Amino acid sequence: MANQLDQTIRDNAQGPAKASGDSGSMEQHKLADQIAADRYLNSKDAAKSKTRGLRFTKLVPPGAS
């Protein structure tokens, strides 16, 4: 269900925001809305990962053994 919702969001962000009939006019989604949808989907993917977007590194100063 969630995967289907993600795909629906992707399809809607890529498709037109408005379309007309005979005249053939079309309006695209605003760039800010497309960026917001991309950030939302990427944050969902990061939350699913094992590390949840965090990377742990052990720092060892030189000469310390």
Long-range contacts (C-beta under 8 A, 24 or more apart in sequence): 2-44, 6-41, 6-44, 9-37, 9-40, 9-41, 10-37, 10-41, 12-37, 13-37, 13-38
